Amino acid sequence: MGRGRSGSALRSAATKPGSSPVSPYLAGLRCRCPRCGQGRLFAGYLDLARRCDRCGLDYRFVDAGDGPAVFVILIAGFLVVGLAVVVEFIWRPPYWVHAMLWIPAVLFVTLGMLRPLKGVLVALQFHHKAAEGLIDKSVTRSKRSGSKR
């Protein structure tokens, strides 16, 4: 079974939170559950399902925020603007041709990348056990008391 693990070891690893034999990148790009790689991640286009329909993983831990949109904007902007500049330097088409080329290109690239990128960020969040940051007051107190002389 791949990396020298038995089937039962893979199943038990898949039941531990944050531990999964599934690649977070493949699961995210396929919009599948980050733990089992089988169940659906989304209930709608960008709406997450409540839980995995195969392994029962609760998706309430997910907080992708604006991350997917930011990555899509940066990647799509780089691709579309780069291609528009190349087309302009090589063929110098009229502005209406640019509009006919790049408006649909922006729509297809952004809408096509948004769901898979959100899936990847959700899967990486599960894989790395990401959670909201908390301040550990005991550490800050010890630093303050250690710095006084």
C-alpha positions, 0 to 999 in steps of 0.5 A: 500500500504505498509507503509501507503501511498496511490498510488498517494503519492507513484507516486508523491514521485517517481517523485521527484529527489532522492526520490523513494519508490523503494529500491535502493538495489532491483532496483540495483540488478535487474538492474532496474531504481532507481526511478520507479523500472521498466525500464531497467538500462543497454543498454548493459552488462555494458553500461547504457541506456540514460534514463529509458524507463518507467519513463524517468529518465535521467541517466547522473547523474551516475558516478559509476567509478571503484567502482563496479570493486573494490568491485567485486575484493575484494569480488571475491578474498575473496571467491575464495582464501578462497575456494582454501585454504580450498580445498588445506588443505582438499584434496591437489589436484595437481596444474592443478586441482586448475587451472581447478577449480579456473580460471572458478570460478574467471570468473563466480564470477566476471562477474556475480557480476559486473553488479548487483553491478554497478546497486546497486551503481547507485541506491544508488547514485540516492537515496542519491543524490550523486554528485561531491564534491565541495569546499565551499569557503565561509566556508573556508574563515570564518574558516580562519578569525575565527582562526586568533586572 
